[in-house]
């Protein structure tokens, strides 16, 4: 059965299938990409390490996702 859904007008982020299904991206990398993509324009200018720190991604996990 085909169902139609109306997307919410705000507070959601669309994700490309290329990002979601990418075989080399770990889950932390995908979360960080979607987090930064969903930020307002003024807040997206911080370094990735700052955004990762806000999400609780630190140390070796951050180094792995940058690869």
Steps between C-alpha positions, in 0.01 A plus 500: 500500500631844408474765769555869457669696774538872536842599629510722808540869424798546736739327742599212273791427269487310174781252447629385165500125441862540391593607854277255685609197298866590451701187592809684629323745732464389861187586695678783687598661170143479371365654820751785480418568133127511571551713812705762314265492201202577725656798677395858425746681273653707778593199713645277228826698480666331799771238460386139467678418825277748685185345356629151578573603859140622538381158381733316739733370227855531630851364465555196281135492389542852355828403331331194344208696361732755340663220302 
